[in-house]
């Protein structure tokens, strides 16, 4: 009976030794994944620091035209506040701003979009308020920063 117990104990020790590397593998993979997860966040922070360290007024929008980030200079130019982050422009507001930046009058925009001049004015006013703009010059400046004028 003692020999059987000793043999079982040896088998258990051998199994434990064989399983140790298998048990260490998930910990190694978790460490590597943690690094991979932290890298984009660090790159994002570095990018924001780089952009913020310049004296350019920069506003970053996502694909849905929601404000994702703005520099201190953009805050001063457009009177943005932290609550503006994540605030979207509607498709119509963005379209109106693009037409304005391209030099169209409200009447021409209304005809192109098949809406009334008052609706153009409302979209323009809403977008300008949301982005802290006062004039068409601000819209053109914003369009330049967004690269919208490269489409023409």
Secondary structure, DSSP 4 states (H G I P E B T S, - for coil): -HHHHHHHHHHHHHHHHHHHHHHHHHHHHHHHHHHHHHHHHHHHHHHHHHHHHSS---EEE-TT-BEEEE-HHHHHHHT--GGGTTPBPPHHHHHHHHHHHTT--HHHHHHHHTS-HHHHHHHHHHHHHHHT--SHHHHHHHHHHHTGGGG-
